[in-house]
Amino acid sequence: MRTNSTMTAGMEPETTSKVRAVPAPTVLPHIEAPQRVAPADARELSKLFLARLESVEEGTPEYQYVRNTLIEMNLSLVRYVARRFSSRRESMEDVLQVGTIGLIKAIDRYDPSRDVEFTTLAVPYIQGEIKRFFRDTTWSVRVPRRLQELRIDLARAREQLEGEGGHEPSVAELADHLDMPESEVAEGLVACNGYDSDSIDRPIQAGGGGKQQTGLVADLIGAEDPALGLAEDIQALKPHLARLDDRDRTLLQLRFGAEMTQAEIGEELGLSQMHVSRLLTRACTTLREGLLAEG
């Protein structure tokens, strides 16, 4: 009779094949409402789910269940980080959505073999996405990133220098404090004006309590005055009028100053209407050619 093992004296049978034990896969609990899991329980459950996510084939239903459950269980992390930005003007719903993107990135990039707490990776990812959102959307005028970061440095420097000296720091003082060229500081100060904007239809409040409305911001914005153009034309016309003879200047004065008709001018000066018309045409042509020659 043949067997799959060989016998030797004083020795146990030696098998020709070796069997290696394979650990059974971890059975994950089914969580009905992942968002209602307490943060302490979510931390422990996340360890199991993250380890399982590493071994599950991407795209399978189990992979989707594990990944989606991880996202929902850790939304409390997003709310925790988002509360730090609650003083901003942006909608908290938008901030939470952006923070969730950071959470998803942290889940996809987490490596269980490094033996690092998931929150240690997730919080910086969430915070980074929210800060990037504010950097890209809160400025009324889009400026380069270096100028956006310089605005923060300038605000801190101004606050510190005002506390020390009690006056508004100059560009030179800011440049010396930040150890950078004055031209760069000046550029940063100009860029700061693009951070916020205001509506020209905003009411202007006056009085001690600011309850009395005195007008709109638009009322303070100057408009083009047509009289300014007329004043410029008159100043440009003066030297050319001085070159005309007395009769031509008198004709122009009566026609355009006193607003008399050609017939009335002719009667006043003892000239025919046709003659007055020819004289006025010649005078106006002379003035027009002189102005065009200057232009």
Backbone hydrogen bonds, N-H to C=O, Kabsch-Sander energy under -0.5 kcal/mol:
donor,donor_aa,acceptor,acceptor_aa,energy
6,T,14,E,-1.0
11,M,8,T,-1.8
14,E,6,T,-1.2
15,T,13,P,-0.6
16,T,4,N,-1.0
28,L,26,T,-0.7
31,I,29,P,-0.6
32,E,30,H,-0.6
36,R,33,A,-1.6
37,V,34,P,-1.4
42,A,38,A,-3.0
43,R,39,P,-1.9
44,E,40,A,-1.4
45,L,41,D,-2.8
46,S,42,A,-2.2
47,K,43,R,-0.9
48,L,44,E,-1.1
49,F,45,L,-2.5
50,L,46,S,-3.0
51,A,47,K,-1.8
52,R,48,L,-2.1
53,L,49,F,-2.5
54,E,50,L,-1.2
55,S,51,A,-0.7
55,S,52,R,-0.9
56,V,52,R,-1.4
60,T,57,E,-1.5
64,Q,60,T,-2.1
65,Y,61,P,-2.3
66,V,62,E,-2.7
67,R,63,Y,-2.6
68,N,64,Q,-2.6
69,T,65,Y,-2.3
70,L,66,V,-2.0
71,I,67,R,-2.1
72,E,68,N,-2.4
73,M,69,T,-2.6
74,N,70,L,-1.5
75,L,72,E,-1.0
77,L,74,N,-1.3
78,V,74,N,-0.9
79,R,75,L,-2.2
80,Y,76,S,-2.1
81,V,77,L,-2.2
82,A,78,V,-2.7
83,R,79,R,-1.5
84,R,81,V,-1.3
85,F,82,A,-1.9
86,S,83,R,-1.3
88,R,85,F,-1.5
95,V,91,S,-1.8
96,L,92,M,-2.5
97,Q,93,E,-2.0
98,V,94,D,-2.3
99,G,95,V,-2.6
100,T,96,L,-2.0
101,I,97,Q,-1.3
102,G,98,V,-1.4
103,L,99,G,-1.9
104,I,100,T,-2.5
105,K,101,I,-2.1
106,A,102,G,-2.0
107,I,103,L,-2.3
108,D,104,I,-2.4
109,R,105,K,-1.5
110,Y,106,A,-0.7
110,Y,107,I,-0.6
114,R,111,D,-1.6
115,D,112,P,-1.6
120,T,117,E,-0.7
121,L,117,E,-0.8
121,L,118,F,-0.9
122,A,118,F,-2.8
123,V,119,T,-2.1
125,Y,121,L,-1.4
126,I,122,A,-2.7
127,Q,123,V,-2.7
128,G,124,P,-2.4
129,E,125,Y,-2.0
130,I,126,I,-2.0
131,K,127,Q,-2.5
132,R,128,G,-2.2
133,F,129,E,-2.0
134,F,130,I,-2.2
135,R,131,K,-2.5
136,D,132,R,-2.0
137,T,133,F,-1.5
138,T,134,F,-2.1
140,S,194,G,-0.8
140,S,195,Y,-0.9
141,V,194,G,-2.3
147,L,144,P,-0.5
148,Q,144,P,-1.6
149,E,145,R,-2.5
150,L,146,R,-1.9
151,R,147,L,-1.7
152,I,148,Q,-0.9
153,D,149,E,-1.6
154,L,150,L,-2.8
155,A,151,R,-2.1
156,R,152,I,-2.1
157,A,153,D,-2.5
158,R,154,L,-2.8
159,E,155,A,-2.1
160,Q,156,R,-2.2
161,L,157,A,-2.7
162,E,158,R,-2.5
163,G,159,E,-1.6
164,E,160,Q,-1.5
165,G,161,L,-3.0
166,G,162,E,-2.0
174,L,170,S,-2.4
175,A,171,V,-2.6
176,D,172,A,-2.3
177,H,173,E,-2.3
178,L,174,L,-2.4
179,D,175,A,-1.0
180,M,175,A,-1.9
185,V,181,P,-1.7
186,A,182,E,-2.8
187,E,183,S,-2.0
188,G,184,E,-2.0
189,L,185,V,-2.4
190,V,186,A,-2.0
191,A,187,E,-2.2
192,C,188,G,-1.6
193,N,189,L,-0.6
193,N,190,V,-1.1
194,G,191,A,-1.8
195,Y,192,C,-1.6
202,R,199,S,-1.5
204,I,215,G,-3.2
205,Q,203,P,-0.6
206,A,212,Q,-3.0
212,Q,206,A,-1.7
213,Q,211,K,-0.6
214,T,204,I,-2.8
214,T,212,Q,-0.5
215,G,204,I,-0.6
217,V,202,R,-1.8
218,A,200,I,-2.4
219,D,216,L,-1.1
220,L,217,V,-1.7
221,I,218,A,-1.1
222,G,220,L,-0.5
228,L,225,D,-1.6
229,G,225,D,-0.8
230,L,226,P,-1.4
231,A,227,A,-2.4
232,E,228,L,-2.1
233,D,229,G,-2.0
234,I,230,L,-2.3
235,Q,231,A,-2.2
236,A,232,E,-2.2
237,L,233,D,-1.7
238,K,234,I,-1.5
240,H,237,L,-0.5
241,L,237,L,-2.2
242,A,238,K,-1.9
243,R,239,P,-0.6
244,L,241,L,-1.2
249,R,245,D,-2.1
250,T,246,D,-2.3
251,L,247,R,-2.5
252,L,248,D,-2.3
253,Q,249,R,-2.3
254,L,250,T,-2.6
255,R,251,L,-2.4
256,F,252,L,-2.7
257,G,252,L,-0.8
257,G,253,Q,-1.4
258,A,253,Q,-2.2
260,M,254,L,-2.6
265,I,261,T,-2.3
266,G,262,Q,-2.6
267,E,263,A,-2.2
268,E,264,E,-2.0
269,L,265,I,-2.7
270,G,266,G,-1.4
271,L,266,G,-2.4
276,V,272,S,-2.3
277,S,273,Q,-2.3
278,R,274,M,-2.2
279,L,275,H,-2.3
280,L,276,V,-2.5
281,T,277,S,-2.3
282,R,278,R,-2.3
283,A,279,L,-2.3
284,C,280,L,-2.6
285,T,281,T,-2.2
286,T,282,R,-2.1
287,L,283,A,-2.2
288,R,284,C,-2.5
289,E,285,T,-2.5
290,G,286,T,-1.8
291,L,287,L,-2.1
292,L,288,R,-2.5
293,A,289,E,-1.9
294,E,290,G,-1.3
295,G,291,L,-1.8
